[in-house]
């Protein structure tokens, strides 16, 4: 097909008429598909079902050092769970605290205690005139929701395949003491699927913050979430804690991880890894906040997976289910939009999302048309602070929940909406030029 921007107004009008007819036909199919979140499919949950059989009424419920998991005690996680989570992200178990079923509450709690009590003895953020966070974007909407909830000013940092724009990051962090942190999804990032380069990680570790209480929020949510078994198609990420320690900044990072998309999304285990000083600060409030997290669930996970190698084998099953869905999306996008120059998209080696960039000013209209025809996408703008995409172009595609066949159907509708909205945009621009 001829590139849209090379078409005459008459050609665009004729194409528009054809696309409108296709769209009306698509609406008549009665599609009801939800791709708004990176939600595991029922088949993915099923592969972890045996987790429920690991413990029963006559199981040994004690940890390796003899503590009864049914009782109070061990606020910061059983030793074998610490070791498992440490293996997944490549740190020492001594640097890990294991908490509840997801990492998001750990991040929320960290921000909350920073607001009310300050970071490791620093001034509580609530007593400061201004608190700022750097937000690589497109990024994870729930990160931005946390900082917005606490009234923290968010500063957008552009993303590239290498990671955040580190020139900007270094400028803000080194010159503005109000900048207290940065959100990061360093491996198979949400939504683009990028993994930070070695140089980017080392530049993070070498930051010279103007604020003593500046922290990197390193949300390593997709540490083992490869789509391909071949090692040359699996991204590698430098381990940030050791890099920070080597650079003389051992306290500068909080790393978060969980099994939410490894075992069962609603009842995994989550952990935070950091320096001894930072962990002691967290424990101080944890001993007041909780009697202890679910140690039985921690024990269940360890008995089931045993170690990182066991998790890696389990993740191959996830990849077998996810890979056809990603490939179905990529095949339709390439077939229908390749060479038209009306959209671009990422081709990640792992994670849960594909990031699509439409022509400027088109994302909201595309998402709205998809919804009208029965396919729900993440809201346009959600991947930016304050839900404001300055280009109105980025759309997050979450292929995990529908079947591969449903994904192909949904992507067919998506590309139809991309074409229709783009043509309407070009016709509007043409009308403005002749007005």
Secondary structure, DSSP 8 states (H G I E B T S, - for coil): ---GGGS-HHHHHHHHHHHHHHHHHHHTT---EEESS----HHHHHTTGGGGGSS-TTS--B-TTS-BTTSS--TT--HHHHHHHHHHHT--GGGEEE-SS-SHHHHHHHHHHHHHH-STTS--GGGSS--EEEEEES--HHHHHHHHHTT-EEEEEEEETTEE-HHHHHHHHHH-TTEEEEEE--SS-TTT-----HHHHHHHHT---SSTT-EEEEE-TTTT-BS-SSGGGS-----HHHHHHHTT-TTSEEEEEESTTTS-TTS--EEEE--HHHHHHHHHHHHHH-S---HHHHHHHHHHH-SHHHHHHHHHHHHHHHHHHHHHHHHHHHHHHTTTSSEEE---SBSS-EEEEESTT-HHHHHHHHHHTTEEE--TTTTSGGG--TTS-EEEE--SSS-HHHHHHHHHHHHHHHHHHHHHHHHHHHHHHH-
